[in-house]
Amino acid sequence: MRVLVTGAAGFIGSHLCERLVARGDEVVGLDNFDPFYPRAVKEKNVAALLSGPRFSLVEGDLRQPADLERAFETSRPDAVVHLAALAGVQPSLADPARYADVNVLGTVRLTEAARKHGVKRFVFASSSSVYGRDSKPPFKESDTCLQPVSPYASTKRAGELGLFTAHHLYGLDVTCLRFFTVYGPRQRPDLAIHKFARLILAERPITLFGDGSTSRDYTWIDDIIDGVVASIDEQGKGAPPAFRIYNLGGSRTTTLKRLVELISSALGKEPVIDWKTEQPGDMKHTHADVSLAGKALDYAPRVPIEEGIARFAAWVKAT
């Protein structure tokens, strides 16, 4: 099949493109190389992909109709996987308008482009951040998600709602995937696991917020990609168009304090910790109920945090 992947040069996007190409799909990536982190990092992510015949890359912005037109004309896709977004809770507090512009308007423009080109299958990367003050762990897809606690979270929930409207009005076949704290090789350098590992290796202080008791449901990249590919394939089985939401997580929580212990142990270095007060916009705990994805997609996370951190530490040391 032919797949258009937005955010293709990013962490999750590049891993997904590799998996799709490896199984024989033709993939066109769209990425605007946003300067949130260095362009060279993203170029390295897709260097191997660009050397093969089944992948091509369009540089462009979701918000620009002409760029979207080039991407759809180049790919003529059977399905769209929408991973591109401005990410991160704390940066969204500093610039909520830009987050809304990229994440909400960009998703609307992409949805309209898919409709214009007759593409019916649409997979959207949502986030565990949509679970807010009205959700209690373990989070279930049936939660109302009406009280997001950061601008980033609200833009992801808005994306889901806009796609429901497109499904209702135009028959778009939609799957929204709520990712829970994805990590692994090529993880964004600003994210906790990657940032902590680099600082600990350099024997520099790491900043921790709160008392170390906050917890996250960390999910190894290959487990996430298993779920994304399964969701693409579910849409191709000939059932009537639907609107689906699935959690993709590790289904296990790890405290911040324990996470640092695992990273430092895997690296063989003691961390230097600078404790700060809690930050606004962060959830205290996240935990995915993945039973729905298990039934529908045969999704089952396979890499526990101990094994994943050991793998990640080996990658960091080698790069």
C-alpha positions as CSV (number, residue, x, y, z in Angstrom):
1,M,0.0,0.0,0.0
2,R,0.9,3.7,-0.2
3,V,1.1,5.6,3.0
4,L,1.7,9.4,3.7
5,V,3.3,9.9,7.0
6,T,3.5,13.4,8.5
7,G,6.4,14.1,10.9
8,A,8.3,11.4,9.1
9,A,11.8,12.7,10.1
10,G,11.0,12.7,13.8
11,F,11.5,10.0,16.4
12,I,8.3,8.0,16.0
13,G,7.9,8.9,12.4
14,S,11.2,7.6,11.2
15,H,10.7,4.3,13.1
16,L,7.3,3.9,11.5
17,C,8.6,4.6,8.0
18,E,11.3,2.1,8.5
19,R,8.8,-0.6,9.5
20,L,6.4,0.2,6.7
21,V,9.2,0.2,4.1
22,A,10.6,-3.1,5.4
23,R,7.3,-4.8,4.9
24,G,7.0,-3.6,1.3
25,D,4.9,-0.5,1.6
26,E,5.6,2.7,-0.4
27,V,6.0,5.7,2.0
28,V,6.1,9.4,1.4
29,G,7.1,11.4,4.4
30,L,6.1,15.0,5.0
31,D,8.2,17.1,7.5
32,N,8.9,20.8,7.9
33,F,12.1,20.3,10.0
34,D,10.8,22.5,12.7
35,P,13.8,24.0,14.7
36,F,12.5,22.7,18.0
37,Y,15.6,20.6,17.9
38,P,18.5,20.5,15.3
39,R,17.7,19.8,11.7
40,A,20.7,17.6,11.5
41,V,19.2,15.1,14.0
42,K,16.1,14.7,11.8
43,E,18.2,14.4,8.6
44,K,20.1,11.6,10.3
45,N,16.9,9.9,11.2
46,V,15.8,9.5,7.6
47,A,19.2,9.1,5.9
48,A,19.0,5.4,5.5
49,L,15.4,5.6,4.4
50,L,16.3,8.0,1.6
51,S,18.8,5.6,0.2
52,G,16.1,3.1,-0.7
53,P,13.5,3.1,-3.5
54,R,10.3,2.9,-1.3
55,F,10.7,6.1,0.6
56,S,10.6,9.7,-0.5
57,L,10.4,12.9,1.5
58,V,8.5,16.1,0.9
59,E,9.6,19.1,3.0
60,G,6.6,21.2,3.8
61,D,4.3,22.7,6.4
62,L,0.9,21.2,7.4
63,R,-0.6,24.7,7.5
64,Q,0.3,25.4,3.9
65,P,-2.2,24.0,1.3
66,A,0.4,24.1,-1.4
67,D,2.7,21.9,0.6
68,L,0.0,19.5,1.4
69,E,-1.0,19.4,-2.3
70,R,2.6,18.4,-3.2
71,A,2.6,15.7,-0.6
72,F,-0.6,14.2,-1.8
73,E,0.3,14.4,-5.4
74,T,3.6,12.8,-4.7
75,S,2.2,10.0,-2.5
76,R,-1.3,9.4,-3.9
77,P,-1.8,7.5,-0.6
78,D,-4.2,4.8,0.5
79,A,-3.8,6.0,4.1
80,V,-2.5,9.0,6.1
81,V,-0.7,8.6,9.4
82,H,-0.6,12.0,11.1
83,L,2.3,12.2,13.5
84,A,3.5,15.8,13.0
85,A,2.9,18.2,15.8
86,L,4.4,20.6,18.2
87,A,5.1,18.4,21.2
88,G,5.7,18.9,24.9
89,V,3.7,20.1,27.8
90,Q,6.1,22.8,29.2
91,P,6.9,24.5,25.8
92,S,3.1,24.7,25.1
93,L,2.7,26.9,28.3
94,A,5.1,29.4,26.8
95,D,3.5,29.6,23.3
96,P,-0.1,28.2,23.3
97,A,-1.1,30.1,20.2
98,R,1.6,28.5,18.1
99,Y,0.6,25.0,19.5
100,A,-3.0,25.7,18.5
101,D,-1.9,26.9,15.0
102,V,0.2,23.8,14.2
103,N,-1.6,21.1,16.1
104,V,-5.2,22.1,15.5
105,L,-5.2,24.1,12.3
106,G,-2.6,21.8,10.8
107,T,-4.7,18.8,11.5
108,V,-7.8,20.4,10.0
109,R,-5.9,21.3,6.9
110,L,-4.5,17.8,6.5
111,T,-8.0,16.3,7.0
112,E,-9.4,18.6,4.3
113,A,-6.5,17.6,2.0
114,A,-7.3,13.9,2.6
115,R,-10.9,14.5,1.8
116,K,-10.1,16.4,-1.3
117,H,-7.9,13.6,-2.6
118,G,-10.4,10.9,-1.7
119,V,-8.3,9.3,1.0
120,K,-10.6,7.6,3.5
121,R,-8.1,6.1,6.0
122,F,-6.6,8.4,8.6
123,V,-4.5,7.4,11.7
124,F,-3.9,10.2,14.2
125,A,-1.2,10.3,16.9
126,S,-2.9,11.6,20.0
127,S,-1.4,11.6,23.4
128,S,-1.9,10.4,27.0
129,S,-1.9,14.1,27.8
130,V,-5.6,14.3,26.9
131,Y,-6.4,12.5,30.2
132,G,-6.7,15.4,32.6
133,R,-8.2,16.2,35.9
134,D,-11.4,14.2,35.2
135,S,-9.4,11.0,34.6
136,K,-8.2,8.4,37.1
137,P,-5.5,5.8,36.3
138,P,-5.5,3.4,34.7
139,F,-6.9,5.6,31.9
140,K,-9.6,4.2,29.7
141,E,-10.6,5.4,26.2
142,S,-14.2,5.9,27.5
143,D,-13.0,8.7,29.9
144,T,-14.6,12.1,29.0
145,C,-11.3,13.9,28.7
146,L,-12.9,17.3,29.2
147,Q,-10.3,18.8,31.6
148,P,-6.9,18.8,29.9
149,V,-4.2,20.5,32.1
150,S,-1.9,22.0,29.4
151,P,-2.3,23.8,26.0
152,Y,-0.6,20.8,24.3
153,A,-3.1,18.4,25.8
154,S,-6.0,20.6,24.7
155,T,-4.7,20.7,21.1
156,K,-4.5,16.9,21.0
157,R,-8.0,16.5,22.3
158,A,-9.2,19.1,19.8
159,G,-7.6,17.1,17.0
160,E,-9.5,14.0,18.1
161,L,-12.8,16.0,18.2
162,G,-12.2,17.5,14.7
163,L,-11.5,14.0,13.3
164,F,-14.8,12.7,14.8
165,T,-16.6,15.5,13.0
166,A,-14.8,14.5,9.7
167,H,-15.8,10.9,10.3
168,H,-19.4,11.9,11.0
169,L,-19.8,14.3,8.1
170,Y,-17.7,12.7,5.4
171,G,-17.2,9.0,6.3
172,L,-13.5,9.3,7.1
173,D,-12.2,6.1,8.6
174,V,-10.4,7.4,11.7
175,T,-8.2,5.8,14.4
176,C,-6.8,8.0,17.2
177,L,-3.9,6.5,19.1
178,R,-3.1,7.9,22.5
179,F,0.6,7.4,23.0
180,F,2.0,7.0,26.5
181,T,5.6,8.4,27.0
182,V,7.4,6.8,24.1
183,Y,11.2,6.2,24.4
184,G,13.9,4.4,22.5
185,P,16.7,5.1,20.0
186,R,16.4,8.5,18.3
187,Q,14.1,9.8,21.1
188,R,13.8,13.6,21.0
189,P,16.7,15.1,22.9
190,D,14.5,17.3,25.1
191,L,12.6,14.4,26.6
192,A,13.4,13.2,30.1
193,I,15.0,9.8,29.4
194,H,17.3,11.1,26.7
195,K,18.1,14.3,28.4
196,F,18.8,12.6,31.7
197,A,21.1,10.0,30.1
198,R,23.2,12.6,28.3
199,L,23.6,14.8,31.4
200,I,24.4,11.8,33.6
201,L,27.1,10.6,31.1
202,A,28.5,14.2,31.1
203,E,28.5,14.2,34.9
204,R,26.2,17.3,34.9
205,P,23.3,17.9,37.2
206,I,19.8,16.8,36.2
207,T,16.8,18.7,37.3
208,L,13.9,16.8,38.9
209,F,10.6,18.4,39.8
210,G,8.5,17.5,42.8
211,D,9.5,14.7,45.2
212,G,10.2,12.0,42.7
213,S,6.9,10.2,43.3
214,T,5.2,11.3,40.0
215,S,4.9,8.3,37.6
216,R,4.6,7.6,33.9
217,D,3.7,4.7,31.7
218,Y,6.8,4.5,29.6
219,T,6.5,2.7,26.3
220,W,9.3,1.2,24.2
221,I,9.3,2.5,20.6
222,D,8.8,-0.9,18.9
223,D,5.7,-1.6,21.0
224,I,4.3,1.7,19.8
225,I,5.1,0.9,16.2
226,D,3.4,-2.5,16.5
227,G,0.2,-0.7,17.5
228,V,0.4,1.9,14.8
229,V,0.9,-0.7,12.1
230,A,-1.9,-2.8,13.5
231,S,-4.2,0.2,13.4
232,I,-3.4,0.9,9.8
233,D,-4.1,-2.7,8.9
234,E,-7.3,-2.8,10.8
235,Q,-8.6,0.0,8.6
236,G,-7.8,-2.1,5.5
237,K,-10.0,-5.1,6.4
238,G,-13.1,-3.8,4.6
239,A,-15.3,-2.9,7.5
240,P,-17.4,0.2,7.3
241,P,-15.7,3.5,8.2
242,A,-15.5,4.0,12.0
243,F,-14.1,6.3,14.6
244,R,-11.8,4.5,17.1
245,I,-9.6,5.6,20.0
246,Y,-7.0,3.3,21.4
247,N,-4.4,3.6,24.2
248,L,-0.9,2.5,23.3
249,G,1.2,2.2,26.4
250,G,3.4,0.0,28.4
251,S,0.5,-0.6,30.9
252,R,2.9,-0.3,33.8
253,T,4.0,2.8,35.8
254,T,7.4,3.9,36.9
255,T,8.1,6.7,39.3
256,L,10.5,9.5,38.4
257,K,12.9,8.5,41.2
258,R,12.9,4.8,40.0
259,L,13.4,6.0,36.4
260,V,16.6,7.9,37.3
261,E,17.9,4.9,39.3
262,L,17.4,2.7,36.2
263,I,19.1,5.1,33.9
264,S,22.1,5.7,36.2
265,S,22.5,2.0,36.8
266,A,22.5,1.2,33.1
267,L,25.0,3.9,32.4
268,G,27.2,3.0,35.4
269,K,27.3,6.6,36.7
270,E,25.8,8.2,39.8
271,P,23.4,11.1,39.0
272,V,23.8,14.6,40.4
273,I,20.2,15.8,41.1
274,D,18.9,19.4,41.4
275,W,15.5,19.2,43.0
276,K,12.8,21.8,42.1
277,T,9.2,22.4,42.9
278,E,6.5,20.8,40.8
279,Q,5.7,22.3,37.4
280,P,2.3,23.5,36.3
281,G,0.6,21.6,33.5
282,D,2.1,18.1,34.3
283,M,-0.1,15.2,35.4
284,K,1.1,13.4,38.5
285,H,0.5,9.9,37.2
286,T,-0.2,8.3,33.8
287,H,-1.2,4.7,33.3
288,A,-2.7,3.1,30.2
289,D,-5.5,0.5,30.2
290,V,-4.6,-1.2,26.9
291,S,-7.3,-3.9,27.0
292,L,-9.3,-2.3,24.1
293,A,-6.2,-2.2,21.9
294,G,-5.4,-5.7,23.0
295,K,-8.8,-7.0,21.7
296,A,-9.0,-4.9,18.6
297,L,-5.3,-4.9,17.5
298,D,-3.8,-7.8,19.3
299,Y,-1.6,-5.1,21.0
300,A,0.6,-6.3,23.8
301,P,3.6,-4.3,25.1
302,R,6.6,-6.6,25.2
303,V,9.5,-4.6,26.5
304,P,9.5,-3.8,30.2
305,I,11.1,-0.6,31.4
306,E,14.2,-2.4,32.8
307,E,15.0,-3.9,29.5
308,G,14.1,-0.8,27.5
309,I,16.3,1.5,29.6
310,A,19.3,-1.0,29.2
311,R,18.8,-0.9,25.4
312,F,18.5,2.9,25.4
313,A,21.6,3.3,27.5
314,A,23.5,1.2,25.1
315,W,22.3,3.3,22.2
316,V,23.2,6.6,24.0
317,K,26.7,5.3,24.7
318,A,27.2,4.4,21.0
319,T,26.1,7.7,19.6
